[in-house]
Amino acid sequence: MINNQIPKTKAFIAGVNLKDPNFDYYMAELVNLTEANNMEVVGQARQNAENIVVGTYFGLGKINEIKAMAHGLKAKVLVLNDELTPVQIRNLEKLTKLRIIDRTELILEIFSNRARTKQAKLQVELARLQYELPRLHPSENTLDQQRGNGGSTGGGFANRGAGESKLELNRRTIGKQISAIKKELKAVASQEEIKASRRNQSRLPKVALVGYTNAGKSTTMNGLLQVFNKQSDEKQVFVKNMLFATLDTSVRRIEMKNNFSFILSDTVGFISKLPHNLVESFKATLQEAKDADLLINVVDAADPNMIQMIRTTQNVLKEIGVKDIPMITAYNKADKTERQYPEIEGNDILYSATDSQSIKVLADLITKRVFASYKSFNLKLPLDAGDLLAYLYEHAHITKKDYHDDCIYLTANIAPADQAKFKNYIR
């Protein structure tokens, strides 16, 4: 049998610890990121230091040690735990004879491979170009970069050589690409805003799943669809056990069996040190979280680093401007722990997204939170008020309905924004 699987590139990872208590966590995360980018981690090194070396990131002694270890393990790539300057990358490439990938470029490569929709692809390309722009440099083999007419080296503007001209051309080209992508993204974003405005007009509560990548947000959405929605197979979202399995926000309507309904969105996962350009590019995608009435912070309860993961989510939410939105912390993957589940404690829940009973308990908790401001009214509608009745079915929770005396008598839980609409029909 022929194995057509592409062999993984061997990678060596390394980082500088500036007395950061979370350093081990970041390095473990770097291993997962590297493997998510289809590379095999064959070894790692770390240096404890007071400061980063400006020109080379590591000290020279550590660089020689890493070079020997990496080449001995036949590594082709050196993956570093921080975002490096262009000078640091070039110097390390010369000194180690390895391809250098810093943390930011690694995450950008993963996002580039995972992007599926037009919007996600544009967002990743924009972030990549913004990352590359300050890292452009003249070719190492430029011809007479600053040579004057007489053959001597000159420094005037008119005497710029081929190497510098090529650099400026590359910068202008990338600048134009960035402008074009921003324009295209604006058009795509406007289409998404139209969809979002329609969802907002529906008055249905909006719930957004947020959290660390691979914590189980998509599995939670699929679980809710399977338990409550008919034809749920058609609405299932992509799930895979890997970092950043999907970058696209999925939006579904969850139709509860007690006539309550809400809009549920599954947003892109977060990670520590998420590149700022990437966060900026994905702000439109994360708009669902900003517009939500309730956030569900999905956490991997079986991961020993879950506290850091919760902080990571909080930091990214703060960076994109999400604040003062009620939140449920949902500790998923309880089936991988020794604790009993499902279990509710205040606004938190311990559950398993693959367990139907857990999903029902989570749904009950969501219902209590998002419909807490709804009030129950006894209404009397004329028989010809079909439009009002249809509106109530779409935007409220009808608990009782009868027909007699040529009228419709019903009891409904109505959202605050809609209560004035029915004040003349209260009995």
Salt bridges, closest charged atoms under 4 A:
ASP24 OD1 - ARG46 NH1 2.62
GLU29 OE1 - ARG103 NH2 2.17
GLU50 OE2 - LYS19 NZ 3.08
GLU65 OE2 - LYS62 NZ 3.35
ASP82 OD1 - LYS273 NZ 3.04
GLU83 OE2 - ARG135 NH2 3.26
GLU105 OE2 - ARG99 NH2 3.33
GLU109 OE2 - ARG99 NH2 2.59
GLU125 OE2 - ARG128 NH2 2.51
GLU132 OE2 - ARG128 NH1 2.50
ASP144 OD1 - ARG147 NE 2.54
GLU164 OE2 - ARG160 NE 3.39
GLU168 OE2 - ARG160 NH1 2.30
GLU184 OE2 - LYS118 NZ 3.26
GLU192 OE2 - LYS195 NZ 3.65
GLU280 OE2 - HIS276 NE2 3.79
GLU280 OE2 - LYS283 NZ 2.98
GLU288 OE2 - ARG199 NH2 2.28
ASP293 OD2 - LYS206 NZ 3.84
ASP300 OD2 - LYS333 NZ 3.49
GLU319 OE2 - HIS276 ND1 2.80
GLU343 OE1 - ARG339 NH2 3.80
GLU394 OE2 - ARG253 NH1 2.92
ASP405 OD2 - HIS404 ND1 3.33
ASP418 OD1 - ARG203 NE 3.19
